[in-house]
Amino acid sequence: VQLQASGGGLVQAGGSLRLSCAASGAIFRIDAMGWFRQAPGKPRELVALVTSSGLTNYADSVKGRFTIARDNAKNTVYLQMNSLKPEDTAVYYCYTRASGGYGPLKDYWGQGTQVTVSS
Protein backbone atom coordinates (compact mmCIF):
# COMPACT_ATOMS: atom_id res chain seq x y z
CA VAL A 1 0.00 0.00 0.00
CA GLN A 2 1.43 3.37 -1.02
CA LEU A 3 0.18 6.80 -0.03
CA GLN A 4 0.72 9.88 -2.19
CA ALA A 5 -0.06 13.21 -0.56
CA SER A 6 -0.32 16.61 -2.17
CA GLY A 7 -1.57 20.11 -1.47
CA GLY A 8 0.82 21.55 1.08
CA GLY A 9 2.38 24.97 0.74
CA LEU A 10 2.78 28.45 2.16
CA VAL A 11 -0.26 30.48 3.18
CA GLN A 12 -0.92 33.55 5.28
CA ALA A 13 -2.71 33.29 8.60
CA GLY A 14 -6.46 33.10 8.07
CA GLY A 15 -6.04 31.41 4.71
CA SER A 16 -6.99 27.95 3.53
CA LEU A 17 -5.32 24.88 2.09
CA ARG A 18 -6.62 21.51 0.97
CA LEU A 19 -4.56 18.37 1.34
CA SER A 20 -5.23 15.21 -0.64
CA CYS A 21 -3.89 11.71 -0.21
CA ALA A 22 -4.50 8.74 -2.46
CA ALA A 23 -3.82 5.15 -1.50
CA SER A 24 -2.70 2.75 -4.19
CA GLY A 25 -1.27 -0.71 -4.61
CA ALA A 26 -2.59 -4.15 -3.74
CA ILE A 27 -5.32 -3.00 -1.37
CA PHE A 28 -7.80 -5.47 0.01
CA ARG A 29 -9.39 -3.34 2.68
CA ILE A 30 -8.96 0.20 3.98
CA ASP A 31 -10.10 0.88 7.52
CA ALA A 32 -9.20 4.32 8.86
CA MET A 33 -7.64 7.16 6.86
CA GLY A 34 -6.40 10.43 8.21
CA TRP A 35 -3.74 13.01 8.85
CA PHE A 36 -1.07 13.51 11.48
CA ARG A 37 1.37 16.40 11.76
CA GLN A 38 4.75 17.05 13.27
CA ALA A 39 6.17 20.46 14.04
CA PRO A 40 9.91 20.95 14.67
CA GLY A 41 10.88 19.70 18.11
CA LYS A 42 7.46 18.23 18.79
CA PRO A 43 6.07 14.71 18.59
CA ARG A 44 3.79 13.62 15.78
CA GLU A 45 0.16 14.27 16.65
CA LEU A 46 -3.22 13.30 15.29
CA VAL A 47 -4.98 16.00 13.27
CA ALA A 48 -8.04 14.18 11.95
CA LEU A 49 -9.18 10.65 11.26
CA VAL A 50 -12.12 9.12 9.40
CA THR A 51 -13.17 5.49 9.64
CA SER A 52 -14.54 3.31 6.87
CA SER A 53 -18.04 3.99 8.21
CA GLY A 54 -17.54 7.75 8.13
CA LEU A 55 -16.94 8.44 11.80
CA THR A 56 -14.54 11.32 12.33
CA ASN A 57 -12.17 12.36 15.09
CA TYR A 58 -10.40 15.71 15.30
CA ALA A 59 -7.71 17.19 17.48
CA ASP A 60 -9.20 19.84 19.75
CA SER A 61 -6.88 22.44 18.23
CA VAL A 62 -8.42 22.06 14.75
CA LYS A 63 -12.09 21.48 15.54
CA GLY A 64 -14.29 23.92 13.68
CA ARG A 65 -11.50 24.86 11.27
CA PHE A 66 -10.48 21.60 9.57
CA THR A 67 -12.72 19.11 7.81
CA ILE A 68 -11.74 15.61 6.81
CA ALA A 69 -13.50 13.79 3.99
CA ARG A 70 -13.04 10.48 2.29
CA ASP A 71 -13.83 9.13 -1.17
CA ASN A 72 -13.92 5.36 -0.79
CA ALA A 73 -14.26 4.78 -4.54
CA LYS A 74 -10.96 6.58 -5.09
CA ASN A 75 -9.23 5.43 -1.86
CA THR A 76 -8.57 9.09 -1.21
CA VAL A 77 -8.76 11.25 1.89
CA TYR A 78 -8.93 15.02 1.95
CA LEU A 79 -8.24 17.62 4.62
CA GLN A 80 -9.78 21.03 4.14
CA MET A 81 -7.95 23.49 6.39
CA ASN A 82 -9.55 26.88 6.96
CA SER A 83 -8.67 29.79 9.24
CA LEU A 84 -5.09 28.59 9.37
CA LYS A 85 -2.88 29.75 12.19
CA PRO A 86 0.92 29.95 12.46
CA GLU A 87 0.77 27.12 15.00
CA ASP A 88 -0.62 24.86 12.28
CA THR A 89 2.80 24.98 10.61
CA ALA A 90 4.12 21.42 10.41
CA VAL A 91 4.83 18.51 8.14
CA TYR A 92 1.52 16.77 7.54
CA TYR A 93 1.54 13.01 7.11
CA CYS A 94 -1.17 11.00 5.46
CA TYR A 95 -2.06 7.81 7.30
CA THR A 96 -4.10 4.73 6.63
CA ARG A 97 -4.81 1.45 8.34
CA ALA A 98 -5.24 -1.05 5.57
CA SER A 99 -4.54 -4.56 4.42
CA GLY A 100 -2.80 -5.48 1.20
CA GLY A 101 -3.92 -8.70 -0.37
CA TYR A 102 -5.35 -10.99 2.33
CA GLY A 103 -2.91 -9.91 5.04
CA PRO A 104 -3.68 -8.28 8.38
CA LEU A 105 -4.45 -4.59 8.85
CA LYS A 106 -1.29 -2.50 9.09
CA ASP A 107 -0.41 1.17 9.50
CA TYR A 108 0.91 2.98 6.43
CA TRP A 109 2.32 6.50 6.16
CA GLY A 110 2.75 8.95 3.31
CA GLN A 111 5.93 10.90 2.67
CA GLY A 112 4.78 14.10 4.37
CA THR A 113 3.85 17.47 2.94
CA GLN A 114 4.94 20.79 4.40
CA VAL A 115 2.33 23.31 5.50
CA THR A 116 3.67 26.72 6.49
CA VAL A 117 1.41 29.47 7.84
CA SER A 118 2.91 32.93 8.02
CA SER A 119 1.71 35.53 10.51
C-alpha positions as CSV (number, residue, x, y, z in Angstrom):
1,V,0.0,0.0,0.0
2,Q,1.4,3.4,-1.0
3,L,0.2,6.8,0.0
4,Q,0.7,9.9,-2.2
5,A,-0.1,13.2,-0.6
6,S,-0.3,16.6,-2.2
7,G,-1.6,20.1,-1.5
8,G,0.8,21.6,1.1
9,G,2.4,25.0,0.7
10,L,2.8,28.4,2.2
11,V,-0.3,30.5,3.2
12,Q,-0.9,33.6,5.3
13,A,-2.7,33.3,8.6
14,G,-6.5,33.1,8.1
15,G,-6.0,31.4,4.7
16,S,-7.0,28.0,3.5
17,L,-5.3,24.9,2.1
18,R,-6.6,21.5,1.0
19,L,-4.6,18.4,1.3
20,S,-5.2,15.2,-0.6
21,C,-3.9,11.7,-0.2
22,A,-4.5,8.7,-2.5
23,A,-3.8,5.1,-1.5
24,S,-2.7,2.7,-4.2
25,G,-1.3,-0.7,-4.6
26,A,-2.6,-4.1,-3.7
27,I,-5.3,-3.0,-1.4
28,F,-7.8,-5.5,0.0
29,R,-9.4,-3.3,2.7
30,I,-9.0,0.2,4.0
31,D,-10.1,0.9,7.5
32,A,-9.2,4.3,8.9
33,M,-7.6,7.2,6.9
34,G,-6.4,10.4,8.2
35,W,-3.7,13.0,8.9
36,F,-1.1,13.5,11.5
37,R,1.4,16.4,11.8
38,Q,4.8,17.0,13.3
39,A,6.2,20.5,14.0
40,P,9.9,20.9,14.7
41,G,10.9,19.7,18.1
42,K,7.5,18.2,18.8
43,P,6.1,14.7,18.6
44,R,3.8,13.6,15.8
45,E,0.2,14.3,16.6
46,L,-3.2,13.3,15.3
47,V,-5.0,16.0,13.3
48,A,-8.0,14.2,12.0
49,L,-9.2,10.6,11.3
50,V,-12.1,9.1,9.4
51,T,-13.2,5.5,9.6
52,S,-14.5,3.3,6.9
53,S,-18.0,4.0,8.2
54,G,-17.5,7.7,8.1
55,L,-16.9,8.4,11.8
56,T,-14.5,11.3,12.3
57,N,-12.2,12.4,15.1
58,Y,-10.4,15.7,15.3
59,A,-7.7,17.2,17.5
60,D,-9.2,19.8,19.7
61,S,-6.9,22.4,18.2
62,V,-8.4,22.1,14.7
63,K,-12.1,21.5,15.5
64,G,-14.3,23.9,13.7
65,R,-11.5,24.9,11.3
66,F,-10.5,21.6,9.6
67,T,-12.7,19.1,7.8
68,I,-11.7,15.6,6.8
69,A,-13.5,13.8,4.0
70,R,-13.0,10.5,2.3
71,D,-13.8,9.1,-1.2
72,N,-13.9,5.4,-0.8
73,A,-14.3,4.8,-4.5
74,K,-11.0,6.6,-5.1
75,N,-9.2,5.4,-1.9
76,T,-8.6,9.1,-1.2
77,V,-8.8,11.2,1.9
78,Y,-8.9,15.0,2.0
79,L,-8.2,17.6,4.6
80,Q,-9.8,21.0,4.1
81,M,-8.0,23.5,6.4
82,N,-9.5,26.9,7.0
83,S,-8.7,29.8,9.2
84,L,-5.1,28.6,9.4
85,K,-2.9,29.8,12.2
86,P,0.9,29.9,12.5
87,E,0.8,27.1,15.0
88,D,-0.6,24.9,12.3
89,T,2.8,25.0,10.6
90,A,4.1,21.4,10.4
91,V,4.8,18.5,8.1
92,Y,1.5,16.8,7.5
93,Y,1.5,13.0,7.1
94,C,-1.2,11.0,5.5
95,Y,-2.1,7.8,7.3
96,T,-4.1,4.7,6.6
97,R,-4.8,1.5,8.3
98,A,-5.2,-1.0,5.6
99,S,-4.5,-4.6,4.4
100,G,-2.8,-5.5,1.2
101,G,-3.9,-8.7,-0.4
102,Y,-5.3,-11.0,2.3
103,G,-2.9,-9.9,5.0
104,P,-3.7,-8.3,8.4
105,L,-4.4,-4.6,8.8
106,K,-1.3,-2.5,9.1
107,D,-0.4,1.2,9.5
108,Y,0.9,3.0,6.4
109,W,2.3,6.5,6.2
110,G,2.8,8.9,3.3
111,Q,5.9,10.9,2.7
112,G,4.8,14.1,4.4
113,T,3.9,17.5,2.9
114,Q,4.9,20.8,4.4
115,V,2.3,23.3,5.5
116,T,3.7,26.7,6.5
117,V,1.4,29.5,7.8
118,S,2.9,32.9,8.0
119,S,1.7,35.5,10.5
